[in-house]
Amino acid sequence: MINVIFEGAYSSVTSFPAYLHDFGQVLHVFGLDLPSVVEAHFALEESGESVLVMGTCEDGIARIPVPDSFLKEVGSFFCYIFDRNTASGRTTYKVKIPVTKRADLPTATVDPTEEDANYFASVIEEVTAQAEAAATSAEDAKAAKDGLLTGISIGTVETLAPGADASASLTETESGIALNLGIPQGAQGEGGGVGENVAGQVFTINGSEVTAQEGAERFNDYSGNIATGKNAHAEGEGTTAYGEASHSEGRDTSAMGPLSHAEGDGSTTGSYAECAHAEGINCRATGTYSHAEGAGCLASGAKAHAEGSQTQANANGSHSEGAYCIAGREDSHAEGFNTIAASDYQHTQGKWNLQDTENKYADIVGNGKAGARSNCETTSWNGVKWLASDVRCGGTDQDAAAVSLQNLAARVAALEAQLGGN
């Protein structure tokens, strides 16, 4: 989270700094009177190319997702916020956002030469002991053969604790002699296999030191992967599993919430987003039980679902799909291209619809374009259907329809004029 505060008549401010590679950030803007859906443009230079991002504003706080591409280099970038509530129709606010480098992770201080020497010495001692035990067993077997012992069978076989002495004993049975064996279990290796238990190790996450809990483990990348939550699991390259029982995989993913799962490239779950799931590239699931998938999608509401490309589901139970769609109210659904569902339980589809913040419509079909939003069809909550042009029926399609509501209206108007003239 990156905070910025506008005070007085200032329209250009500098935010609190962001950290290098600290992906999944949201710009929180205080002090501005903005609409419920906020238009913002991010750029590396004041006059350079920009990236359009749609944010939301609620309770006087604007929340604008920050593209991860602007957090890959130390320096600064700019965010331009457009306010369309003013009398002039458009006012621009500028935010300069510094990017600083995070603190380095602690380095290991173990002397591998001394450790390896002790390890190989213990291996040699163990091999020598096993050889002596084998020689003793061979002598016992030869003595048994020489003594003409017959009818020997295997009796009990017991697994002993690691490090215990092997044992063997003979007991008489009805059919002869039983050989009973006690075999010690092998000791658990350290740092071998395909995983590493990191419980007790200290890692740096977002500038803070965190001690790994019981059962935390990492795989594949033993210097870049971080697992700190209890029973957390990090695999792949540069992944972080912070929440309890969380799971991160892929590259540069972060499972921050308890029981959360992040996979793909650059995807992350929120620190308090229990059971959240983010997958794909640069997707974020920050709401409890939320799910974000695809490319650059954000599911910030509880039980919200965002899928496709750059979609947002920002309210409880909301669902957005397609490209650049925003479901900004409770249990709303936005689909298509650049559609906005701005009222509770509302459904929008098509492209570039006019947003309804007064909860007048249950369903909206947009047919607008960039800079000129419009609707071609609406259905209100009291059951009124509105169409922008005409209703047609019959024929093979709308262009060959046999009946047109517009034509009927014109004929009725002509008849009324004729009757009025008589």
CORQUITA-V408009 format. One record per residue. N is the residue number from 1. RES is the residue in one small letter. PSI is psi in degrees with one decimal (* if undefined). BURIAL is 1 if it has 24 or more other ideal C-beta (glycine too) atoms within 12 Angstrom, else 0. Layout:
BEGIN
n:N res:RES psi:PSI burial:BURIAL
n:N res:RES psi:PSI burial:BURIAL
END
This chain:
BEGIN
n:1 res:m psi:130.1 burial:1
n:2 res:i psi:121.1 burial:1
n:3 res:n psi:142.0 burial:1
n:4 res:v psi:139.9 burial:1
n:5 res:i psi:125.8 burial:0
n:6 res:f psi:128.1 burial:1
n:7 res:e psi:143.8 burial:0
n:8 res:g psi:-139.6 burial:0
n:9 res:a psi:11.4 burial:0
n:10 res:y psi:135.0 burial:0
n:11 res:s psi:2.7 burial:0
n:12 res:s psi:120.7 burial:0
n:13 res:v psi:169.3 burial:1
n:14 res:t psi:133.3 burial:0
n:15 res:s psi:172.9 burial:1
n:16 res:f psi:150.1 burial:0
n:17 res:p psi:153.1 burial:1
n:18 res:a psi:159.6 burial:1
n:19 res:y psi:144.9 burial:1
n:20 res:l psi:131.3 burial:1
n:21 res:h psi:15.2 burial:1
n:22 res:d psi:74.1 burial:1
n:23 res:f psi:163.6 burial:1
n:24 res:g psi:23.1 burial:1
n:25 res:q psi:153.2 burial:1
n:26 res:v psi:127.9 burial:1
n:27 res:l psi:119.9 burial:1
n:28 res:h psi:119.2 burial:1
n:29 res:v psi:123.4 burial:1
n:30 res:f psi:148.6 burial:1
n:31 res:g psi:2.8 burial:0
n:32 res:l psi:144.6 burial:1
n:33 res:d psi:93.7 burial:0
n:34 res:l psi:158.7 burial:1
n:35 res:p psi:172.4 burial:1
n:36 res:s psi:-28.6 burial:1
n:37 res:v psi:124.7 burial:1
n:38 res:v psi:133.4 burial:1
n:39 res:e psi:127.3 burial:1
n:40 res:a psi:149.0 burial:1
n:41 res:h psi:130.4 burial:1
n:42 res:f psi:138.4 burial:1
n:43 res:a psi:147.3 burial:1
n:44 res:l psi:-29.0 burial:1
n:45 res:e psi:157.6 burial:0
n:46 res:e psi:-28.4 burial:0
n:47 res:s psi:16.0 burial:0
n:48 res:g psi:-174.4 burial:0
n:49 res:e psi:148.6 burial:0
n:50 res:s psi:162.5 burial:1
n:51 res:v psi:124.3 burial:1
n:52 res:l psi:130.5 burial:1
n:53 res:v psi:134.8 burial:1
n:54 res:m psi:128.8 burial:1
n:55 res:g psi:-175.3 burial:1
n:56 res:t psi:158.2 burial:1
n:57 res:c psi:127.0 burial:1
n:58 res:e psi:136.2 burial:1
n:59 res:d psi:34.9 burial:0
n:60 res:g psi:6.6 burial:0
n:61 res:i psi:121.3 burial:1
n:62 res:a psi:134.3 burial:1
n:63 res:r psi:115.1 burial:1
n:64 res:i psi:117.5 burial:1
n:65 res:p psi:137.2 burial:1
n:66 res:v psi:121.7 burial:1
n:67 res:p psi:133.4 burial:1
n:68 res:d psi:-25.0 burial:1
n:69 res:s psi:-21.8 burial:1
n:70 res:f psi:-2.3 burial:1
n:71 res:l psi:21.2 burial:1
n:72 res:k psi:-3.2 burial:0
n:73 res:e psi:145.7 burial:0
n:74 res:v psi:138.3 burial:0
n:75 res:g psi:-125.8 burial:0
n:76 res:s psi:159.0 burial:1
n:77 res:f psi:176.3 burial:1
n:78 res:f psi:147.6 burial:1
n:79 res:c psi:124.9 burial:1
n:80 res:y psi:119.3 burial:1
n:81 res:i psi:128.2 burial:1
n:82 res:f psi:125.3 burial:1
n:83 res:d psi:114.4 burial:1
n:84 res:r psi:16.9 burial:0
n:85 res:n psi:-12.5 burial:0
n:86 res:t psi:165.9 burial:0
n:87 res:a psi:-31.2 burial:0
n:88 res:s psi:-13.3 burial:0
n:89 res:g psi:-17.9 burial:0
n:90 res:r psi:118.4 burial:0
n:91 res:t psi:136.6 burial:0
n:92 res:t psi:132.0 burial:0
n:93 res:y psi:139.4 burial:1
n:94 res:k psi:134.0 burial:1
n:95 res:v psi:124.7 burial:1
n:96 res:k psi:128.4 burial:1
n:97 res:i psi:108.9 burial:1
n:98 res:p psi:149.9 burial:1
n:99 res:v psi:119.8 burial:1
n:100 res:t psi:161.5 burial:0
n:101 res:k psi:140.1 burial:0
n:102 res:r psi:161.6 burial:0
n:103 res:a psi:145.5 burial:0
n:104 res:d psi:152.0 burial:0
n:105 res:l psi:149.7 burial:0
n:106 res:p psi:147.1 burial:0
n:107 res:t psi:153.8 burial:0
n:108 res:a psi:149.2 burial:0
n:109 res:t psi:13.0 burial:0
n:110 res:v psi:138.8 burial:0
n:111 res:d psi:100.9 burial:0
n:112 res:p psi:-28.5 burial:0
n:113 res:t psi:-48.6 burial:0
n:114 res:e psi:-40.5 burial:0
n:115 res:e psi:-43.4 burial:0
n:116 res:d psi:-39.8 burial:0
n:117 res:a psi:-45.6 burial:0
n:118 res:n psi:-37.6 burial:0
n:119 res:y psi:-47.4 burial:0
n:120 res:f psi:-32.5 burial:0
n:121 res:a psi:-43.0 burial:0
n:122 res:s psi:-35.5 burial:0
n:123 res:v psi:-42.6 burial:0
n:124 res:i psi:-42.7 burial:0
n:125 res:e psi:-41.6 burial:0
n:126 res:e psi:-43.4 burial:0
n:127 res:v psi:-41.3 burial:0
n:128 res:t psi:-43.2 burial:0
n:129 res:a psi:-42.2 burial:0
n:130 res:q psi:-37.3 burial:0
n:131 res:a psi:-41.8 burial:0
n:132 res:e psi:-39.7 burial:0
n:133 res:a psi:-38.1 burial:0
n:134 res:a psi:-39.9 burial:0
n:135 res:a psi:-40.4 burial:0
n:136 res:t psi:-43.0 burial:0
n:137 res:s psi:-37.7 burial:0
n:138 res:a psi:-40.4 burial:0
n:139 res:e psi:-40.8 burial:0
n:140 res:d psi:-39.9 burial:0
n:141 res:a psi:-41.8 burial:0
n:142 res:k psi:-39.5 burial:0
n:143 res:a psi:-38.5 burial:0
n:144 res:a psi:-41.3 burial:0
n:145 res:k psi:-44.4 burial:0
n:146 res:d psi:-31.5 burial:0
n:147 res:g psi:7.1 burial:0
n:148 res:l psi:39.1 burial:0
n:149 res:l psi:125.1 burial:0
n:150 res:t psi:164.7 burial:0
n:151 res:g psi:33.2 burial:0
n:152 res:i psi:133.6 burial:0
n:153 res:s psi:162.7 burial:0
n:154 res:i psi:130.2 burial:0
n:155 res:g psi:-113.4 burial:0
n:156 res:t psi:147.1 burial:0
n:157 res:v psi:115.5 burial:0
n:158 res:e psi:134.5 burial:0
n:159 res:t psi:120.1 burial:0
n:160 res:l psi:166.5 burial:0
n:161 res:a psi:152.1 burial:0
n:162 res:p psi:133.8 burial:0
n:163 res:g psi:-11.5 burial:0
n:164 res:a psi:157.3 burial:0
n:165 res:d psi:137.8 burial:0
n:166 res:a psi:151.3 burial:1
n:167 res:s psi:154.5 burial:0
n:168 res:a psi:139.4 burial:1
n:169 res:s psi:156.4 burial:0
n:170 res:l psi:137.0 burial:1
n:171 res:t psi:146.7 burial:0
n:172 res:e psi:137.4 burial:0
n:173 res:t psi:176.4 burial:0
n:174 res:e psi:-27.6 burial:0
n:175 res:s psi:-0.6 burial:0
n:176 res:g psi:-130.1 burial:0
n:177 res:i psi:136.7 burial:0
n:178 res:a psi:132.8 burial:0
n:179 res:l psi:117.5 burial:1
n:180 res:n psi:132.5 burial:0
n:181 res:l psi:144.5 burial:0
n:182 res:g psi:116.0 burial:0
n:183 res:i psi:121.5 burial:0
n:184 res:p psi:142.0 burial:0
n:185 res:q psi:145.6 burial:0
n:186 res:g psi:146.8 burial:0
n:187 res:a psi:148.3 burial:0
n:188 res:q psi:128.3 burial:0
n:189 res:g psi:159.9 burial:0
n:190 res:e psi:125.6 burial:0
n:191 res:g psi:11.2 burial:0
n:192 res:g psi:-167.0 burial:0
n:193 res:g psi:-148.0 burial:0
n:194 res:v psi:5.0 burial:0
n:195 res:g psi:166.0 burial:0
n:196 res:e psi:124.8 burial:1
n:197 res:n psi:120.1 burial:1
n:198 res:v psi:15.0 burial:1
n:199 res:a psi:131.1 burial:0
n:200 res:g psi:-17.4 burial:0
n:201 res:q psi:152.2 burial:1
n:202 res:v psi:127.7 burial:0
n:203 res:f psi:159.2 burial:1
n:204 res:t psi:119.2 burial:0
n:205 res:i psi:120.4 burial:1
n:206 res:n psi:37.8 burial:1
n:207 res:g psi:-1.4 burial:0
n:208 res:s psi:143.0 burial:0
n:209 res:e psi:132.8 burial:0
n:210 res:v psi:131.5 burial:1
n:211 res:t psi:128.7 burial:0
n:212 res:a psi:137.9 burial:1
n:213 res:q psi:175.7 burial:1
n:214 res:e psi:134.1 burial:0
n:215 res:g psi:-0.6 burial:0
n:216 res:a psi:134.8 burial:1
n:217 res:e psi:153.0 burial:1
n:218 res:r psi:155.9 burial:1
n:219 res:f psi:162.6 burial:1
n:220 res:n psi:-72.8 burial:0
n:221 res:d psi:96.0 burial:1
n:222 res:y psi:1.2 burial:1
n:223 res:s psi:-29.3 burial:0
n:224 res:g psi:-27.1 burial:0
n:225 res:n psi:145.1 burial:1
n:226 res:i psi:128.5 burial:1
n:227 res:a psi:117.6 burial:1
n:228 res:t psi:-26.1 burial:1
n:229 res:g psi:157.5 burial:1
n:230 res:k psi:125.7 burial:0
n:231 res:n psi:27.1 burial:1
n:232 res:a psi:157.1 burial:1
n:233 res:h psi:121.4 burial:1
n:234 res:a psi:126.8 burial:1
n:235 res:e psi:162.6 burial:1
n:236 res:g psi:-130.8 burial:1
n:237 res:e psi:119.9 burial:1
n:238 res:g psi:32.3 burial:1
n:239 res:t psi:158.6 burial:1
n:240 res:t psi:128.1 burial:1
n:241 res:a psi:97.6 burial:1
n:242 res:y psi:-40.6 burial:1
n:243 res:g psi:158.0 burial:1
n:244 res:e psi:132.5 burial:1
n:245 res:a psi:27.6 burial:1
n:246 res:s psi:164.3 burial:1
n:247 res:h psi:121.2 burial:1
n:248 res:s psi:140.9 burial:1
n:249 res:e psi:163.3 burial:1
n:250 res:g psi:-131.6 burial:1
n:251 res:r psi:128.4 burial:1
n:252 res:d psi:35.1 burial:1
n:253 res:t psi:158.1 burial:1
n:254 res:s psi:120.7 burial:1
n:255 res:a psi:94.1 burial:1
n:256 res:m psi:-31.2 burial:1
n:257 res:g psi:159.2 burial:1
n:258 res:p psi:139.5 burial:1
n:259 res:l psi:22.5 burial:1
n:260 res:s psi:165.5 burial:1
n:261 res:h psi:125.3 burial:1
n:262 res:a psi:132.1 burial:1
n:263 res:e psi:161.3 burial:1
n:264 res:g psi:-133.8 burial:1
n:265 res:d psi:110.6 burial:1
n:266 res:g psi:8.6 burial:1
n:267 res:s psi:153.1 burial:1
n:268 res:t psi:155.6 burial:1
n:269 res:t psi:155.0 burial:1
n:270 res:g psi:156.8 burial:1
n:271 res:s psi:-31.8 burial:1
n:272 res:y psi:15.1 burial:1
n:273 res:a psi:86.2 burial:1
n:274 res:e psi:135.8 burial:1
n:275 res:c psi:22.8 burial:1
n:276 res:a psi:156.2 burial:1
n:277 res:h psi:120.9 burial:1
n:278 res:a psi:130.0 burial:1
n:279 res:e psi:158.0 burial:1
n:280 res:g psi:-144.4 burial:1
n:281 res:i psi:122.9 burial:1
n:282 res:n psi:37.7 burial:1
n:283 res:c psi:151.3 burial:1
n:284 res:r psi:128.4 burial:1
n:285 res:a psi:100.6 burial:1
n:286 res:t psi:-7.0 burial:1
n:287 res:g psi:152.1 burial:1
n:288 res:t psi:132.8 burial:1
n:289 res:y psi:20.1 burial:1
n:290 res:s psi:165.0 burial:1
n:291 res:h psi:121.7 burial:1
n:292 res:a psi:132.1 burial:1
n:293 res:e psi:152.4 burial:1
n:294 res:g psi:-127.9 burial:1
n:295 res:a psi:116.7 burial:1
n:296 res:g psi:24.4 burial:1
n:297 res:c psi:151.8 burial:1
n:298 res:l psi:123.2 burial:1
n:299 res:a psi:97.1 burial:1
n:300 res:s psi:-15.9 burial:1
n:301 res:g psi:155.3 burial:1
n:302 res:a psi:134.0 burial:1
n:303 res:k psi:23.8 burial:1
n:304 res:a psi:157.6 burial:1
n:305 res:h psi:120.0 burial:1
n:306 res:a psi:130.7 burial:1
n:307 res:e psi:157.9 burial:1
n:308 res:g psi:-129.7 burial:1
n:309 res:s psi:117.2 burial:1
n:310 res:q psi:32.5 burial:1
n:311 res:t psi:160.1 burial:1
n:312 res:q psi:132.6 burial:1
n:313 res:a psi:98.8 burial:1
n:314 res:n psi:0.9 burial:1
n:315 res:a psi:165.0 burial:1
n:316 res:n psi:129.8 burial:1
n:317 res:g psi:10.6 burial:1
n:318 res:s psi:160.3 burial:1
n:319 res:h psi:124.8 burial:1
n:320 res:s psi:143.2 burial:1
n:321 res:e psi:158.2 burial:1
n:322 res:g psi:-128.4 burial:1
n:323 res:a psi:125.1 burial:1
n:324 res:y psi:26.9 burial:1
n:325 res:c psi:150.8 burial:1
n:326 res:i psi:120.5 burial:1
n:327 res:a psi:99.7 burial:1
n:328 res:g psi:0.5 burial:1
n:329 res:r psi:166.5 burial:1
n:330 res:e psi:130.0 burial:1
n:331 res:d psi:26.3 burial:1
n:332 res:s psi:165.0 burial:1
n:333 res:h psi:120.3 burial:1
n:334 res:a psi:131.0 burial:1
n:335 res:e psi:161.4 burial:1
n:336 res:g psi:-128.4 burial:1
n:337 res:f psi:115.9 burial:1
n:338 res:n psi:34.2 burial:1
n:339 res:t psi:156.0 burial:1
n:340 res:i psi:124.7 burial:1
n:341 res:a psi:102.9 burial:1
n:342 res:a psi:10.2 burial:1
n:343 res:s psi:155.6 burial:1
n:344 res:d psi:139.2 burial:1
n:345 res:y psi:14.4 burial:1
n:346 res:q psi:150.6 burial:1
n:347 res:h psi:126.6 burial:1
n:348 res:t psi:148.2 burial:1
n:349 res:q psi:175.1 burial:1
n:350 res:g psi:-130.0 burial:1
n:351 res:k psi:141.2 burial:1
n:352 res:w psi:54.4 burial:1
n:353 res:n psi:159.5 burial:1
n:354 res:l psi:127.4 burial:1
n:355 res:q psi:142.5 burial:1
n:356 res:d psi:102.1 burial:1
n:357 res:t psi:-3.1 burial:1
n:358 res:e psi:6.8 burial:0
n:359 res:n psi:43.3 burial:0
n:360 res:k psi:-34.8 burial:0
n:361 res:y psi:141.4 burial:1
n:362 res:a psi:-33.2 burial:1
n:363 res:d psi:136.8 burial:1
n:364 res:i psi:134.3 burial:1
n:365 res:v psi:117.6 burial:1
n:366 res:g psi:149.2 burial:1
n:367 res:n psi:29.2 burial:1
n:368 res:g psi:-165.3 burial:1
n:369 res:k psi:174.7 burial:0
n:370 res:a psi:126.2 burial:0
n:371 res:g psi:-5.2 burial:0
n:372 res:a psi:76.7 burial:0
n:373 res:r psi:144.8 burial:1
n:374 res:s psi:162.6 burial:0
n:375 res:n psi:145.5 burial:1
n:376 res:c psi:-12.6 burial:0
n:377 res:e psi:139.7 burial:1
n:378 res:t psi:152.9 burial:1
n:379 res:t psi:119.9 burial:0
n:380 res:s psi:167.8 burial:0
n:381 res:w psi:-20.1 burial:0
n:382 res:n psi:13.3 burial:0
n:383 res:g psi:13.8 burial:0
n:384 res:v psi:124.9 burial:0
n:385 res:k psi:131.2 burial:0
n:386 res:w psi:134.6 burial:0
n:387 res:l psi:144.1 burial:0
n:388 res:a psi:-26.9 burial:0
n:389 res:s psi:-71.5 burial:0
n:390 res:d psi:162.4 burial:0
n:391 res:v psi:127.3 burial:0
n:392 res:r psi:152.5 burial:0
n:393 res:c psi:163.1 burial:0
n:394 res:g psi:172.8 burial:0
n:395 res:g psi:-166.1 burial:0
n:396 res:t psi:-24.9 burial:0
n:397 res:d psi:-175.4 burial:0
n:398 res:q psi:-29.7 burial:0
n:399 res:d psi:-19.9 burial:0
n:400 res:a psi:23.3 burial:0
n:401 res:a psi:144.7 burial:0
n:402 res:a psi:-29.5 burial:0
n:403 res:v psi:135.9 burial:0
n:404 res:s psi:131.5 burial:0
n:405 res:l psi:-36.8 burial:0
n:406 res:q psi:-42.6 burial:0
n:407 res:n psi:-40.9 burial:0
n:408 res:l psi:-41.1 burial:0
n:409 res:a psi:-40.0 burial:0
n:410 res:a psi:-39.5 burial:0
n:411 res:r psi:-39.4 burial:0
n:412 res:v psi:-42.7 burial:0
n:413 res:a psi:-38.5 burial:0
n:414 res:a psi:-41.7 burial:0
n:415 res:l psi:-41.0 burial:0
n:416 res:e psi:-38.1 burial:0
n:417 res:a psi:-39.7 burial:0
n:418 res:q psi:-44.0 burial:0
n:419 res:l psi:-37.8 burial:0
n:420 res:g psi:-32.7 burial:0
n:421 res:g psi:-28.7 burial:0
n:422 res:n psi:* burial:0
END
